[in-house]
Structure formats: structure tokens, C-alpha cells
Amino acid sequence: MKKLILNIIRRICGTKGLVEKLDIIQRQNQMIINTQVFQNAISDCVWLKYKPFSPGSWAMDNAGLYTLFRILNDVKPKNIVEFGLGESSKIVHQYASFSSGVSALTIEHDDKWIEFWKGGGDLKNIALNVKHLIH
């Protein structure tokens, strides 16, 4: 049925790329919704002091950040290991720094990336426990 409706729309509009444009709009709308859900979830969080994030592209997106936040906030794990230093590390290491008895370790393969993150802005005040991945 969906295919039939889309074909009718194509015939009426005379645009072959209409379906693709609708898909792009739908994905963009979902990204906006995911951003709002994540931002609302973290807005009153006492342990998450540094809240600017740059999701997407090579980094974890807002849906993933929201899921990670909910796991940390609701499940309250005591030991965390993550692979790859990035946006998720901002959440993981703030959670570990705030919560007593919690340890977090991030494993990263790029020494330059580790130095960039350890020296950067507000993150320099977050205790990052990062180990270089040995090949």
C-alpha cells in the first residue's frame, strides 16, 4: 500500500527523487526528536556537569548518548570499559568521577587523540582513565 501511495505521489508531483527527499526529512525529524529527548533527560542531572556534546558523524549520535545516559543513571554500573575515546567518554568519566566506588576505563589506539582530549577545555577537569591500545 505504501508503495502504491508513493507511486501516486511521484506521478502527481512528477519528481522521481520525492521519496528520497521524504526519507531525508523523516531522518532529520528523528534526529531532532532524539536530540530533544537526550537534552531533556540530562538537563537536571547532578553528576553530568559538562553537557555540551557533538554527536553524529564518527561520534555516537543522540540516541546512543541517551541510551548510555539511562544505563549509567538507572542501572548504576560499578565497572565500565569502553573502546574509543569520544563523546561517550564525556558521560562515562563524569559518572565515574561523581559516583563513589565506580571505575571507568577507556581504551584508545591513538596517542595524539588521547592528548587532544586530555588537554581540551572543560574536559581537563574530568578524571579520564585512558589507556593506549597496544597492537
N, C-alpha and C positions, 0 to 999 in steps of 0.2 A: 504494500500500500504506500509506504514511504517513497519507494522508487517511482511509483506512478505519479504521486503528487509532485515530486521533484522534476519529473519529465514535463508535466503540465506547466510548471513554473518556468522551466527552460524555454518551452515553446512560446509562452506569453511574453517573456522578457527578451527572448532572442539572445540570451547570453549563456554560452557553454560553461563559463567559469563561475556561474552563480552558486553552484553547490559548494565549490571550493571556498568562495567568499563567505558563505554561510557557516562553513566549518571553522574558518578562521575566527569569525565573530563569536561563535559558540565557545571556542577555546579561550579567546580573550576574556569573555564574560566569566568563564570558570576560574581563570587566573585572578580576576578581580574579586570574586567571591572568596577564593582561597586566601587571598591577602587580607581581606576584612575579617575572616574567621580567625586567622592567626593573630592579627593585631589586637583583636578584641580579647582573645584568650590570654595574651601576655600583658595586657595593659595594667593590671593590678598585681602582677606577680612581684612579691617582695625579694625573691632571690635573683631575679633577672634584672640587673641594674642597667646594663648596656644593651639597649634594644634596637639600634639600627642594624638592619640586615640587608644583604644584597643577594636575594635569591635568584635562581634561574640560571640559564646558560650552563656552565660547567658546575655551578654550585647547586646545592639542594634547593628545591622550589618550596613555596609557602606551604603546600600540602604536606610535604615531608617534614618541614620545620615544625608544623603544628602537631603532627603525629609524634615526633621526638619530644616536643614540649610536654604533651599529655602523658607520655610514658614516664618521663622524669618526674613530673609534678604529681601524677596519680599513683604510679607503681612504686616510685622512690627506690630505684636500684642502688645497691651499695658499691658495686664494682662495674666500671664501664670501660670497654676497649672500643675505640673507633679507628677506622682506617681512612686516612686522608684528612689533612688539616684544612678546615674551611668554615663555612657558615655554621655547620652543626657544632663545631668546636666552641663557638661563642656561647652556645647554650650549655653544652656538656660541662665545660670547665667552670662556668659561673655556678651551675648547680652543684658541682663537686666542691667548689670553694665555700659555698654558703652552708652546705649540709655537713654536719659532723659525721665522721666515720665513713665517708664516701671517697673512693679513689677513682680517678679517671685517667686513662692513658690514651693518647693519640699517636698512631704510628704513621709517619710521613716519610716518603722516599727522597724528597728534595730539600737539601740543606738550605738553599737560598730562600725557598718558600718558608721554611721554619723561621729563619732570621727575619724575614719580612714581617711575619705575623707577630713574633715576639717583640718587635720594636715598634709596632704600629698603634698610634693613637690611644684610645681608651683601653685597648686590649693589653697594653703594657701593665695594667693594674690587675689583670686576671692571671692567676697562677696556672700557666699552661704546663702540663706534663706531657712533653712531646719527645718521642724517640725516633731517631732516623732508622729507616728500614734498611737492614743490611742484606745485600743481594747474595 
